[in-house]
Amino acid sequence: MSLAREISGLGSRPYPLDRERRRRVLITLAENDMTISELARRINVAQSIVSQVINGKRQSPNTEKIIADYLGKPVDYLFPPRSIAELIAMRKGKAA
């Protein structure tokens, strides 16, 4: 498959699972003795959307910022930006 075709496929959802961002958020939630459901209630965002954002399955800079601000962590720490190559590798199950 050509790189151009792989890149164009990344525009569709769901995005690949991002294990690193999930791990960082879950550790931060555990440090605050909080669940994803509780976080969602506290920030007034649907639990399904919060879960998808945490897992990297949905990209939402606004929700990422709300979560990071609420948890007192930098957005780039909890939700590291990913290159096209990283996303392709994640989709293939080779990274993060």
N, C-alpha and C positions, 0 to 999 in steps of 0.2 A: 504494500500500500504506500502511496506517495505521501511525503510529509505534508503537502498542501491538503490532501484529502483528510489526513489525520487531524490537522489543525482545524479544518472546517468542521469536523465532527465534534470538536470541543465546545462549539457554540450551543449545542443541544444539552438539555438537562436530562437526567441528573449528571452533575459533574462527578469525577471519580472521588472515591472515599479518600480523605486526607487524614491518615492516622496520627500524624504529628500534631496537627491543630486539635484534633479530638483529645489526644492525650494531655496536651497543655491545658485545655479548658477543663477537662475532668479533674485534673490535679488541683487546679485553682478552685473548682467547686468543692472538692473534698476538703481543702484547707479552710473553706468558709462553711463547712458542714451544710451543704446545699445540694439539691438535686437539679437536674435540667428542668423538670416540671416546676419546681419552686422558683427557679430563676425566671422562667417564662412568665409566671404569675406576677413576680415582682417588677419585671420590666414591661409588663402588659403587651406581650407579643405571643402569638399562638405557639404552643409547645411544639407542634410539628415543624413550624418555621425555624424555631430556635434549634431544634435537633438537626435539621437539614443544614443550617449555617454552621453549626459546630462540627458536623461531619464533613463539611466541604461540598456537600451535594447541592447546595444553593449558594450563589454568591450574592451577598447583600451588604455592601459597605456600611450602609446606615445601621443595620441590625448588628453587624460586627462591632461598630463603634459603641452602640448602646450597651452591648454585653461587656465589652472591655472597660468602658467607663464605670459601669455598675460594679464590676469585679476589681476595679482599681489597677488594671494592668494595661500596658501599651497595646494598641491594636495590632501592631506588627509582631508583637511577641505571641499573642494568642492566635492570631490569624495571619501567619506569614504569607507574604505575596509569593505566588508561584509563577514560574515561567511556563511558556507553552511546552517546552521539552519536559519539564517536571510533571505537568498535567498529563501529557501523553504517557510518560512512564508509569504514573499512578493508574491510569486507565488500563494499562497492560499488567498491572500488579507488580511492578518492578521497583517501586520506590514509596517512601513515606507510608 
